[in-house]
């Protein structure tokens, strides 16, 4: 009885949805790493802060 019910269910739709979700997650992580690597270096940001600081 159980063997006949298992054959009636198709796993293809769930597998495709999980694969698409995994692909989207990988793309989003890649974009995040790309943004983090393109950020300003500490040297340039420190120079900007020193130029803008004035003592009163």
N, C-alpha and C positions, 0 to 999 in steps of 0.2 A: 504493500500500500504506500509506504513512504517513498520507495523508489519511483513509483509512477507519478507522485506529486512533484518530486524534484525535477523531473523532466519537463514539467509544464512551465517552470519559471525560467525566464531568460536573464542571464547575468550581463548581457552585452551593454545595456543602457547604463547600468550602474558603473561598470568598468570605464565606459567612455566619460561619464561625468567626473569620476575620480581622476582620470587622466587629464582632463581639461583643467580641473581645480589645481592639480599638482603643477601643471605647466604655468598657470597664472601666478601661483605662489613663487615659482622659480624666477619668472620674469620680474615680479615685484621686488624680490630680494636682489636681483641683479641691478635693477634701477637704483635701489637704495645704496648699494655698494658703489655704484658709479657716482652718485651725488656726493657720497662721503669722500671719495678719492679726489674729486674735483674741487673740494673746499679750499679756502684760502690757507696758505701755510701760516704757521705761528709767527714767523719773522715779519711778514708783511702786515699782519694784524697788530702786532706789537708796535711797529713803526707808526701806524696810523694813530694809535692811542697816545703815543708820546707826543706827536705833533699837535693833537687836539687839546692836550692837558695844559692848562696854564694855572699858575699859582696866584691866588688873590691876595 
